[in-house]
Amino acid sequence: MSTTTSARKPTRPRRKPDPLAAEDPALLRDWFRQMVLVRRFEERAAQGYTQAKIGGYCHLNLGEEATVVGLLAAMRSDDYLFTNYREHGYALAKGIEPGRVMAELYGRTTGTSKGWGGSMHLFDARARLLGGYGIVGGQVPLATGAAMAIDHRGGDEVVVCQMGDGTTNIGAFHESLNIAALWNLPIVYVVVNNGLGMGTTVERSSAEPELHKRGSAYRIHGERVDGNDVLAVRDAARRLVERARTEGKPALLESMSSRLKGHSVVDPARYRTGSDVEAARAADPIARFRAALLAARVADEDGLAALEAQAKAEADEAVAFADASPHPDVATLFDHTYATPVANESRRLPADALFR
């Protein structure tokens, strides 16, 4: 008795669903424009710094565009954002006019802080961007306090607090997470991990280099996301923001995103190897998103080129606006030192005599 077996047809590998298929094409194209705008804006900021039009310190979001745009895409317009000193792109994504942001970098009266804050201290209460902060971690306790205020008055807004990887080693970070967990505050802490705290690697500065786990001591949920993928950032941030909104549970999101330049405009980043630089360039989030849009036929070359030209024009117009804006009068130097009048407030300038 013989038996026969029928030959099985080889199975074709299943195609992975296109993550862009379920998205609004117009929204995807606008995210691309925003990412390119951040890139072009920061390039013009670097140029302005070398031309001595921007003073003080200047830290750029070059390479972090997907994290910036994805994070803001997950927030409502009435949610609050606190950032560190690397905040230009966040201000743009929060809806602040590029001209006002560039004017602040230039120290002009049309800037977000009337020219007195500069690159590290962008602030716009109307847009609910409550500051860039020059002190590492300075924003973390304040953001936690804002979340407490929302909880106290029964609001449904959420606070998002952005920081760099180095901030997770300071005491205020841990104190803030402890309070947020104890009091069930509506806040999401976002650590942008570019692998370097200035020039020191995370592995050499943190005993727990997987930074999303650093909230576990306070029973705070943490996640790590590919910061070069705008959709991945948007999805993870949206989930955690809505959880904070509806359940009052804080969270810690770690976004892995390489910076393309040094810590600041004046940092040549000689501590990075050639392979490190090449890896960062290979992970360029704009090139990656551009290729995905073309592959999904969300846009063609001409369409993307037009969006790129639009973003460049916006950055150029921001520079022109800043250049044409007036410098603040020295007499206004102390006008916003205090929110309300203070008795015996000193308004002495460095050249003024101590006694008359």
Secondary structure, 3 states (H helix, E strand, C coil): CCCCCCCCCCCCCCCCCCCCCCCCHHHHHHHHHHHHHHHHHHHHHHHHHHCCCCCCCCCCCCCCHHHHHHHHHCCCCCCEEEECCCCHHHHHHCCCCHHHHHHHHCCCCCCCCCCCCCCCCCCECCCCEEEECCCCCCHHHHHHHHHHHHHHHCCCCCEEEEEEHHHHHCHHHHHHHHHHHHCCCCEEEEEEECCEECCEEHHHHCCCCCHHHHHHHHCCEEEEEECCCHHHHHHHHHHHHHHHHHHCCCEEEEEECCCCCCCCCCCCCCCCCHHHHHHHHHCCHHHHHHHHHHHCCCCCHHHHHHHHHHHHHHHHHHHHHHHHCCCCCHHHCCCCCCCCCCCCCCCCCCCCCCCC
